[in-house]
Amino acid sequence: MCQHWIPSKYHGPFPFEIGLFFFLTLTGFLITRILLRERTVEENSGQPGWRGRTYLHFLKRRMVRILVPCYVAMLFAIAVGAPDIRAHWPAYFGHWSNFHMAWLDHWPSGTAHYWTLSIQMQFYLVWPLVVFVTPRRWLAVTFSSCALLAPVTRMVLAQWFPEIRHSEAISPAALDYFGIGALLALAMDRGMAVGDRRLGMAAWIAFAGYAVLYLVDEHGAPVAGLHYFQQTLVSVAFVGLISSTLAGIGGPLGKLLDHPAVQHVGRLSFGLYLFHTPVPLLLGWMLPQLWSPFFT
């Protein structure tokens, strides 16, 4: 929300979009953890055809929790006059708006963040099949390969597809968030304790690497080759944060995070995320003097 609502000249060097990267990594962890548990239960039951049945059950739950609110937000964006979704609504409702936006010169007004929703929906459709079909002994290799595919994709897009303006919106370029989150879920499924010190140390090292690559990139001197791994490093940092959080955060910060007001904001966060870009368009119609001369 800060990324979209605060004027760019006031952003400074802080990467406000880092919250999105954390959310995608957390999604990879949580969804994989759920899928691994369901796989264990179904395999132990010995019932045939569990993959298809469990896959459809998973999609049904996602549709109720995620898809319905997304469609409501899209209809709201159309109602308040978001231009791109009005002109290209099949891309949004078909959940391929990320590929549509990747070629745009500018992020569209009122729907700039909807590309992330498309990537999530694609993840929900494909990832259960990956977790359910891949032999258990190959899961770590599969998740690692998915994570490594992301920096390779970013490099290929930058080198050979300059016409793509927003390469981060191409689905494979986001696989390191999901893949590394999935690796944490797999490690915990195999017995790794929350708050593991080795992971914590790796997370701090990864965060330091991310910070260096980000700062030199902000100063216009990206490190050739390595900057494609920038987001991979922050994903490693995030899984360390997730693991530490599961172990419990003490002190003043822990008390702050446990406060009912903060917990309430957390419960509202997805709704705020869905509606935060089209809401200013609604305010423009209600109070046209805010955005004059765009609303008259």
Secondary structure, DSSP 8 states (H G I E B T S, - for coil): -HHHHS-GGGTTT--TTHHHHHHHHHHHHHHHHHHHHHHHHHHHHT-TTHHHHHHHHHHHHHIIIIIHHHHHHHHHHHHTT-HHHHHSHHHHHTT-HHHHHHT-SS--TTTTTHHHHHHHHHHHHHHHHHHHHS-GGGHHHHHHHHHHHHHHHHHHHHHH-TT-S-GGGSGGGGHHHHHHHHHHHHHHHTT--TT-HHHHHHHHHHHHHHHHHHHHHHTT---TTGGGGHHHHHHHHHHHHHHHHHH---HHHHHHHTSHHHHHHHHHHHHHHHHTTTHHHHHHHHSGGGTTTS--
